[in-house]
Amino acid sequence: MTDLTTLTMREPDPAPGALNSLGFPKPPSETRVVAAMSGGVDSSVVAALLKARGYDVIGITLQLYDHGAAIEKKGACCAGQDIHDARNVSDQIGAPHYVLDYESRFKEQVMEDFADTYLSGATPIPCIRCNQTVKFSDLLRTAKDLGADCLATGHYIRRTDGEHGPELHRAMDASRDQSYFLFATTKEQLDYVRFPLGDLPKTQVRELADHFDLPVAAKPDSQDICFVPQGSYAKVVEKLRPGSGRGGEIVHLDGRVLGEHEGVIHYTIGQRRGLRVAVGDPLYVVKINAPKRQVIVGPREALLTAALTLEELNWLGAGSLTDACDRGDAVLARVRSTREPLPARLGYHNGKPAVWFDASEEGVARGQACVLYDPSGSTQIMGGGFISSTVPADTRLRA
């Protein structure tokens, strides 16, 4: 069992020029913090930890979809039970707690975008959209309205004060690192947000939950996207966009029609299972032509990508992204949350900012994020964007 004394009742040594561990030149008791509380273990520990260190903590939970329906959805953040759990934690630690109804904003900015992205043949990441719009925009603004000095969340990522201002770094616990989902945090937002768990392993966070005797201490981590029951993306899209499940053809790269599918919303780049076609060799989804309702398949080598272009860019490094692209700066590029970043260089393709891989990457999907890291061995996140197009290693896919 870890000695938790320093982590709980005593403030860690603050940065030079600050009087508390959150970086403010005043005592914790005079520092107001809004804690974003999803009802899970991580955010509950953040609220309890900051309260124990003497901060003026206000807990806020977001109701993101219909409360009645949410109660039936076990194990997802922001559901009815989770709101109840967050309130219980706040009562136990003696912090005021508020529930904010962001249902319409969440539906418009996250759920509708999720459906439209799938219908276009791309693969969305709703957790990034939620962080961009609801959590680090609307909730951040509410925190400022409440007179808070900062907004604290339970994300596993680190914020440090660098030479050119706040920097975003990968979490100490690489197995819990959430930098892929937070690349879109702007420099202005990063100046206000704090991540108290960035230096802690998950095991220690669980120990802290037990130490504080939190009612959620044994609660399992959420595995699903909060509004997608049992991972059934297609059902959600069909509900939001009736008629979106129209079928079409499964077409081989060589032009052969191999079969039929039940809607492009059921497929993503790199998928192998569920094709229900056989030609001898394994086949993978290599492209989706949404306007023609075609799922295009081919061998694994057809998934190799030489480069990708980016849109909705966010740059957190020194200088500007334009200068970095002009110079052809080296980066490490991650195209999926489950992949390690690979060596690459910034540049252009058809006039758009692009990432050129040193060795071809596999299964790059439009709509996913490409997150850029410092290649020098540091843990800094340089920024990133959403993948808008790819440059295939196999020129057969250029058409």
GUTORLUM-741608 format. One record per residue (C-alpha): residue in three letters; x, y, z. Coordinates in nm, 3 decimals, always signed. Layout:
<recs>
REC type      xx      yy      zz
REC  ALA       X       Y       Z
...
</recs>
This chain:
<recs>
REC type      xx      yy      zz
REC  MET  +0.000  +0.000  +0.000
REC  THR  +0.136  +0.344  -0.096
REC  ASP  +0.197  +0.608  +0.174
REC  LEU  -0.073  +0.859  +0.081
REC  THR  +0.004  +1.130  +0.339
REC  THR  +0.181  +1.365  +0.099
REC  LEU  -0.085  +1.315  -0.169
REC  THR  -0.375  +1.394  +0.062
REC  MET  -0.349  +1.630  +0.356
REC  ARG  -0.022  +1.806  +0.264
REC  GLU  +0.032  +2.016  -0.048
REC  PRO  +0.315  +1.904  -0.277
REC  ASP  +0.597  +2.153  -0.326
REC  PRO  +0.461  +2.428  -0.554
REC  ALA  +0.632  +2.564  -0.862
REC  PRO  +0.864  +2.867  -0.817
REC  GLY  +0.659  +3.183  -0.769
REC  ALA  +0.345  +2.994  -0.667
REC  LEU  +0.198  +2.925  -0.324
REC  ASN  +0.002  +2.614  -0.418
REC  SER  +0.035  +2.306  -0.635
REC  LEU  -0.212  +2.434  -0.895
REC  GLY  +0.024  +2.719  -0.979
REC  PHE  -0.152  +3.017  -0.820
REC  PRO  +0.021  +3.280  -0.600
REC  LYS  -0.217  +3.236  -0.307
REC  PRO  -0.304  +2.973  -0.047
REC  PRO  -0.528  +2.679  -0.143
REC  SER  -0.804  +2.812  +0.082
REC  GLU  -0.826  +3.122  -0.137
REC  THR  -0.816  +2.924  -0.464
REC  ARG  -1.154  +2.826  -0.606
REC  VAL  -1.158  +2.512  -0.823
REC  VAL  -1.449  +2.375  -1.026
REC  ALA  -1.411  +1.996  -1.037
REC  ALA  -1.576  +1.828  -1.336
REC  MET  -1.741  +1.524  -1.174
REC  SER  -1.865  +1.247  -1.402
REC  GLY  -1.953  +1.017  -1.112
REC  GLY  -1.658  +0.790  -1.179
REC  VAL  -1.358  +0.710  -0.963
REC  ASP  -1.107  +0.940  -1.133
REC  SER  -1.305  +1.265  -1.115
REC  SER  -1.428  +1.180  -0.765
REC  VAL  -1.068  +1.138  -0.644
REC  VAL  -0.975  +1.474  -0.800
REC  ALA  -1.251  +1.649  -0.605
REC  ALA  -1.166  +1.469  -0.279
REC  LEU  -0.792  +1.523  -0.318
REC  LEU  -0.823  +1.897  -0.380
REC  LYS  -1.072  +1.936  -0.097
REC  ALA  -0.834  +1.755  +0.141
REC  ARG  -0.553  +1.989  +0.041
REC  GLY  -0.766  +2.286  +0.140
REC  TYR  -0.892  +2.417  -0.193
REC  ASP  -1.235  +2.580  -0.232
REC  VAL  -1.392  +2.303  -0.443
REC  ILE  -1.721  +2.319  -0.635
REC  GLY  -1.837  +1.999  -0.804
REC  ILE  -2.023  +2.016  -1.135
REC  THR  -2.180  +1.723  -1.320
REC  LEU  -2.319  +1.752  -1.671
REC  GLN  -2.647  +1.593  -1.773
REC  LEU  -2.578  +1.523  -2.136
REC  TYR  -2.883  +1.325  -2.244
REC  ASP  -3.230  +1.224  -2.124
REC  HIS  -3.208  +1.141  -1.755
REC  GLY  -3.471  +0.869  -1.761
REC  ALA  -3.309  +0.686  -2.050
REC  ALA  -2.966  +0.734  -1.900
REC  ILE  -3.054  +0.546  -1.583
REC  GLU  -3.090  +0.230  -1.792
REC  LYS  -2.738  +0.272  -1.928
REC  LYS  -2.502  +0.118  -1.675
REC  GLY  -2.131  +0.197  -1.669
REC  ALA  -2.126  +0.507  -1.887
REC  CYS  -2.030  +0.856  -1.777
REC  CYS  -2.293  +1.121  -1.714
REC  ALA  -2.581  +0.871  -1.683
REC  GLY  -2.848  +0.899  -1.414
REC  GLN  -2.670  +0.672  -1.168
REC  ASP  -2.347  +0.863  -1.223
REC  ILE  -2.514  +1.193  -1.140
REC  HIS  -2.637  +1.033  -0.816
REC  ASP  -2.284  +0.903  -0.743
REC  ALA  -2.125  +1.243  -0.803
REC  ARG  -2.373  +1.407  -0.567
REC  ASN  -2.300  +1.148  -0.297
REC  VAL  -1.924  +1.207  -0.328
REC  SER  -1.971  +1.584  -0.306
REC  ASP  -2.187  +1.546  +0.006
REC  GLN  -1.928  +1.322  +0.167
REC  ILE  -1.633  +1.558  +0.109
REC  GLY  -1.837  +1.867  +0.198
REC  ALA  -1.831  +2.039  -0.142
REC  PRO  -2.126  +2.211  -0.310
REC  HIS  -2.250  +2.023  -0.617
REC  TYR  -2.447  +2.136  -0.920
REC  VAL  -2.596  +1.946  -1.214
REC  LEU  -2.606  +2.140  -1.541
REC  ASP  -2.840  +2.044  -1.824
REC  TYR  -2.630  +2.044  -2.140
REC  GLU  -2.851  +1.796  -2.323
REC  SER  -2.935  +2.012  -2.624
REC  ARG  -2.578  +2.135  -2.667
REC  PHE  -2.441  +1.779  -2.640
REC  LYS  -2.691  +1.646  -2.894
REC  GLU  -2.612  +1.921  -3.141
REC  GLN  -2.234  +1.931  -3.107
REC  VAL  -2.150  +1.568  -3.033
REC  MET  -2.428  +1.324  -3.122
REC  GLU  -2.536  +1.492  -3.446
REC  ASP  -2.173  +1.525  -3.557
REC  PHE  -2.121  +1.156  -3.470
REC  ALA  -2.409  +1.051  -3.697
REC  ASP  -2.315  +1.279  -3.987
REC  THR  -1.949  +1.172  -3.977
REC  TYR  -2.045  +0.804  -4.000
REC  LEU  -2.286  +0.876  -4.286
REC  SER  -2.008  +1.049  -4.479
REC  GLY  -1.802  +0.728  -4.466
REC  ALA  -1.561  +0.859  -4.203
REC  THR  -1.498  +0.734  -3.849
REC  PRO  -1.584  +0.986  -3.573
REC  ILE  -1.434  +1.031  -3.226
REC  PRO  -1.715  +1.176  -3.013
REC  CYS  -1.502  +1.196  -2.696
REC  ILE  -1.276  +1.454  -2.864
REC  ARG  -1.579  +1.654  -2.981
REC  CYS  -1.719  +1.647  -2.628
REC  ASN  -1.392  +1.777  -2.485
REC  GLN  -1.375  +2.046  -2.755
REC  THR  -1.727  +2.178  -2.718
REC  VAL  -1.908  +2.083  -2.400
REC  LYS  -1.632  +2.027  -2.143
REC  PHE  -1.354  +2.269  -2.237
REC  SER  -1.579  +2.535  -2.383
REC  ASP  -1.920  +2.549  -2.213
REC  LEU  -1.816  +2.403  -1.877
REC  LEU  -1.500  +2.611  -1.873
REC  ARG  -1.706  +2.926  -1.929
REC  THR  -1.940  +2.825  -1.645
REC  ALA  -1.640  +2.774  -1.415
REC  LYS  -1.524  +3.127  -1.490
REC  ASP  -1.876  +3.260  -1.423
REC  LEU  -1.856  +3.097  -1.079
REC  GLY  -1.536  +3.288  -1.007
REC  ALA  -1.317  +2.978  -1.019
REC  ASP  -0.943  +3.012  -1.069
REC  CYS  -0.934  +2.691  -1.271
REC  LEU  -1.125  +2.385  -1.392
REC  ALA  -0.992  +2.047  -1.274
REC  THR  -1.070  +1.717  -1.448
REC  GLY  -0.988  +1.349  -1.394
REC  HIS  -0.807  +1.304  -1.725
REC  TYR  -0.475  +1.122  -1.730
REC  ILE  -0.256  +1.387  -1.889
REC  ARG  -0.009  +1.643  -1.761
REC  ARG  +0.003  +2.021  -1.787
REC  THR  +0.335  +2.193  -1.722
REC  ASP  +0.450  +2.554  -1.739
REC  GLY  +0.708  +2.580  -2.016
REC  GLU  +0.929  +2.853  -2.153
REC  HIS  +0.660  +2.970  -2.394
REC  GLY  +0.360  +2.909  -2.167
REC  PRO  +0.159  +2.603  -2.058
REC  GLU  +0.248  +2.274  -2.227
REC  LEU  +0.051  +1.951  -2.261
REC  HIS  +0.238  +1.626  -2.186
REC  ARG  +0.155  +1.257  -2.188
REC  ALA  +0.053  +1.105  -1.856
REC  MET  +0.311  +0.942  -1.633
REC  ASP  +0.111  +0.617  -1.653
REC  ALA  +0.143  +0.535  -2.025
REC  SER  -0.129  +0.270  -2.000
REC  ARG  -0.382  +0.540  -1.895
REC  ASP  -0.257  +0.827  -2.112
REC  GLN  -0.546  +1.024  -2.269
REC  SER  -0.345  +1.268  -2.479
REC  TYR  -0.499  +1.134  -2.800
REC  PHE  -0.839  +1.261  -2.688
REC  LEU  -0.715  +1.599  -2.565
REC  PHE  -0.496  +1.724  -2.852
REC  ALA  -0.761  +1.985  -2.940
REC  THR  -0.719  +2.165  -2.606
REC  THR  -0.622  +2.518  -2.707
REC  LYS  -0.344  +2.722  -2.547
REC  GLU  -0.606  +2.951  -2.392
REC  GLN  -0.795  +2.655  -2.243
REC  LEU  -0.471  +2.496  -2.124
REC  ASP  -0.397  +2.812  -1.929
REC  TYR  -0.713  +2.750  -1.722
REC  VAL  -0.749  +2.370  -1.696
REC  ARG  -0.566  +2.148  -1.446
REC  PHE  -0.514  +1.769  -1.447
REC  PRO  -0.427  +1.652  -1.092
REC  LEU  -0.402  +1.283  -1.188
REC  GLY  -0.144  +1.323  -1.464
REC  ASP  +0.145  +1.215  -1.243
REC  LEU  -0.033  +0.922  -1.077
REC  PRO  -0.077  +0.559  -1.181
REC  LYS  -0.431  +0.423  -1.183
REC  THR  -0.347  +0.187  -0.896
REC  GLN  -0.266  +0.482  -0.673
REC  VAL  -0.588  +0.659  -0.773
REC  ARG  -0.781  +0.350  -0.661
REC  GLU  -0.589  +0.357  -0.334
REC  LEU  -0.685  +0.721  -0.286
REC  ALA  -1.052  +0.635  -0.346
REC  ASP  -1.026  +0.377  -0.067
REC  HIS  -0.835  +0.618  +0.155
REC  PHE  -1.112  +0.878  +0.125
REC  ASP  -1.373  +0.602  +0.165
REC  LEU  -1.554  +0.725  -0.145
REC  PRO  -1.883  +0.550  -0.231
REC  VAL  -1.751  +0.497  -0.587
REC  ALA  -1.420  +0.338  -0.478
REC  ALA  -1.509  -0.002  -0.625
REC  LYS  -1.692  +0.133  -0.930
REC  PRO  -1.558  -0.012  -1.258
REC  ASP  -1.424  +0.215  -1.532
REC  SER  -1.658  +0.303  -1.816
REC  GLN  -1.581  +0.116  -2.138
REC  ASP  -1.843  +0.250  -2.379
REC  ILE  -1.902  +0.588  -2.538
REC  CYS  -2.156  +0.739  -2.299
REC  PHE  -2.447  +0.759  -2.546
REC  VAL  -2.373  +0.431  -2.728
REC  PRO  -2.524  +0.132  -2.540
REC  GLN  -2.316  -0.185  -2.566
REC  GLY  -2.102  -0.028  -2.838
REC  SER  -2.380  -0.041  -3.101
REC  TYR  -2.281  +0.263  -3.307
REC  ALA  -2.507  +0.176  -3.600
REC  LYS  -2.821  +0.171  -3.385
REC  VAL  -2.746  +0.520  -3.258
REC  VAL  -2.687  +0.652  -3.609
REC  GLU  -3.008  +0.491  -3.737
REC  LYS  -3.202  +0.647  -3.450
REC  LEU  -3.059  +0.993  -3.518
REC  ARG  -3.080  +0.959  -3.896
REC  PRO  -3.375  +0.733  -3.990
REC  GLY  -3.312  +0.545  -4.315
REC  SER  -2.934  +0.572  -4.280
REC  GLY  -2.895  +0.194  -4.279
REC  ARG  -2.959  +0.153  -4.652
REC  GLY  -2.749  -0.122  -4.803
REC  GLY  -2.519  -0.127  -5.101
REC  GLU  -2.241  -0.319  -5.271
REC  ILE  -1.919  -0.467  -5.137
REC  VAL  -1.668  -0.406  -5.416
REC  HIS  -1.314  -0.541  -5.455
REC  LEU  -1.037  -0.299  -5.552
REC  ASP  -1.023  -0.468  -5.892
REC  GLY  -1.388  -0.374  -5.957
REC  ARG  -1.557  -0.706  -5.882
REC  VAL  -1.884  -0.688  -5.690
REC  LEU  -1.844  -0.947  -5.413
REC  GLY  -2.168  -0.907  -5.225
REC  GLU  -2.400  -0.668  -5.046
REC  HIS  -2.386  -0.489  -4.711
REC  GLU  -2.651  -0.345  -4.478
REC  GLY  -2.523  +0.014  -4.468
REC  VAL  -2.186  +0.192  -4.470
REC  ILE  -2.243  +0.292  -4.106
REC  HIS  -2.152  -0.065  -4.008
REC  TYR  -1.796  -0.041  -4.147
REC  THR  -1.469  +0.138  -4.087
REC  ILE  -1.125  +0.138  -4.247
REC  GLY  -0.921  -0.170  -4.157
REC  GLN  -1.222  -0.381  -4.062
REC  ARG  -1.200  -0.749  -4.146
REC  ARG  -1.482  -0.916  -3.958
REC  GLY  -1.844  -0.901  -4.066
REC  LEU  -1.782  -0.868  -4.441
REC  ARG  -1.944  -1.205  -4.519
REC  VAL  -1.754  -1.237  -4.849
REC  ALA  -1.477  -1.478  -4.935
REC  VAL  -1.228  -1.486  -5.223
REC  GLY  -0.962  -1.707  -5.068
REC  ASP  -0.731  -1.442  -4.918
REC  PRO  -0.830  -1.224  -4.619
REC  LEU  -1.004  -0.901  -4.715
REC  TYR  -1.015  -0.568  -4.531
REC  VAL  -1.219  -0.252  -4.572
REC  VAL  -0.980  -0.014  -4.749
REC  LYS  -1.218  +0.262  -4.855
REC  ILE  -1.581  +0.369  -4.809
REC  ASN  -1.762  +0.549  -5.092
REC  ALA  -2.059  +0.691  -4.903
REC  PRO  -2.232  +0.868  -5.197
REC  LYS  -2.240  +0.538  -5.392
REC  ARG  -2.302  +0.335  -5.073
REC  GLN  -2.003  +0.115  -5.159
REC  VAL  -1.772  -0.064  -4.918
REC  ILE  -1.443  -0.124  -5.100
REC  VAL  -1.227  -0.414  -4.987
REC  GLY  -0.880  -0.541  -5.065
REC  PRO  -0.570  -0.715  -4.925
REC  ARG  -0.399  -0.592  -4.609
REC  GLU  -0.120  -0.420  -4.800
REC  ALA  -0.382  -0.191  -4.955
REC  LEU  -0.428  -0.034  -4.611
REC  LEU  -0.078  +0.115  -4.615
REC  THR  -0.075  +0.495  -4.610
REC  ALA  +0.218  +0.719  -4.705
REC  ALA  +0.070  +1.045  -4.576
REC  LEU  -0.244  +1.215  -4.453
REC  THR  -0.385  +1.566  -4.461
REC  LEU  -0.530  +1.742  -4.159
REC  GLU  -0.820  +1.977  -4.087
REC  GLU  -0.938  +2.156  -3.771
REC  LEU  -0.578  +2.186  -3.661
REC  ASN  -0.462  +2.279  -3.314
REC  TRP  -0.097  +2.367  -3.262
REC  LEU  +0.055  +2.362  -2.912
REC  GLY  +0.423  +2.374  -3.002
REC  ALA  +0.648  +2.678  -3.018
REC  GLY  +0.604  +2.906  -3.316
REC  SER  +0.336  +2.826  -3.573
REC  LEU  +0.221  +2.513  -3.753
REC  THR  +0.279  +2.686  -4.087
REC  ASP  +0.645  +2.740  -4.003
REC  ALA  +0.675  +2.378  -3.887
REC  CYS  +0.524  +2.252  -4.215
REC  ASP  +0.743  +2.484  -4.420
REC  ARG  +1.053  +2.347  -4.246
REC  GLY  +0.939  +1.985  -4.269
REC  ASP  +0.978  +1.939  -3.894
REC  ALA  +1.008  +1.586  -3.758
REC  VAL  +0.725  +1.464  -3.531
REC  LEU  +0.585  +1.145  -3.389
REC  ALA  +0.234  +1.087  -3.528
REC  ARG  -0.042  +0.875  -3.370
REC  VAL  -0.345  +0.789  -3.585
REC  ARG  -0.539  +0.571  -3.337
REC  SER  -0.569  +0.584  -2.961
REC  THR  -0.448  +0.223  -2.937
REC  ARG  -0.137  +0.276  -3.154
REC  GLU  +0.204  +0.403  -3.062
REC  PRO  +0.309  +0.718  -3.250
REC  LEU  +0.538  +0.669  -3.550
REC  PRO  +0.819  +0.888  -3.690
REC  ALA  +0.696  +1.132  -3.954
REC  ARG  +0.752  +1.478  -4.097
REC  LEU  +0.521  +1.773  -4.140
REC  GLY  +0.469  +1.915  -4.487
REC  TYR  +0.196  +1.967  -4.743
REC  HIS  -0.016  +1.768  -4.986
REC  ASN  -0.230  +1.947  -5.244
REC  GLY  -0.173  +2.268  -5.052
REC  LYS  -0.301  +2.132  -4.719
REC  PRO  -0.099  +2.063  -4.402
REC  ALA  +0.009  +1.700  -4.413
REC  VAL  +0.193  +1.436  -4.216
REC  TRP  +0.435  +1.221  -4.417
REC  PHE  +0.529  +0.893  -4.246
REC  ASP  +0.889  +0.771  -4.254
REC  ALA  +0.747  +0.420  -4.309
REC  SER  +0.391  +0.364  -4.430
REC  GLU  +0.122  +0.348  -4.159
REC  GLU  -0.166  +0.101  -4.177
REC  GLY  -0.542  +0.151  -4.159
REC  VAL  -0.557  +0.531  -4.141
REC  ALA  -0.925  +0.635  -4.131
REC  ARG  -1.072  +0.968  -4.234
REC  GLY  -1.243  +1.137  -3.939
REC  GLN  -1.002  +0.996  -3.681
REC  ALA  -0.746  +1.222  -3.517
REC  CYS  -0.375  +1.242  -3.590
REC  VAL  -0.197  +1.359  -3.277
REC  LEU  +0.157  +1.495  -3.298
REC  TYR  +0.428  +1.447  -3.034
REC  ASP  +0.776  +1.586  -2.982
REC  PRO  +1.022  +1.341  -3.147
REC  SER  +1.316  +1.444  -2.926
REC  GLY  +1.227  +1.207  -2.644
REC  SER  +1.013  +1.441  -2.438
REC  THR  +0.647  +1.367  -2.363
REC  GLN  +0.510  +1.693  -2.507
REC  ILE  +0.202  +1.696  -2.732
REC  MET  +0.267  +1.934  -3.021
REC  GLY  -0.095  +1.940  -3.142
REC  GLY  -0.286  +1.761  -3.412
REC  GLY  -0.599  +1.760  -3.623
REC  PHE  -0.866  +1.545  -3.780
REC  ILE  -0.770  +1.330  -4.079
REC  SER  -0.936  +1.469  -4.392
REC  SER  -0.770  +1.256  -4.662
REC  THR  -0.493  +1.002  -4.712
REC  VAL  -0.216  +0.942  -4.962
REC  PRO  -0.204  +0.566  -5.020
REC  ALA  +0.122  +0.381  -5.051
REC  ASP  -0.050  +0.176  -5.324
REC  THR  -0.139  +0.412  -5.607
REC  ARG  -0.436  +0.191  -5.702
REC  LEU  -0.628  +0.374  -5.428
REC  ARG  -0.566  +0.720  -5.569
REC  ALA  -0.873  +0.703  -5.793
</recs>
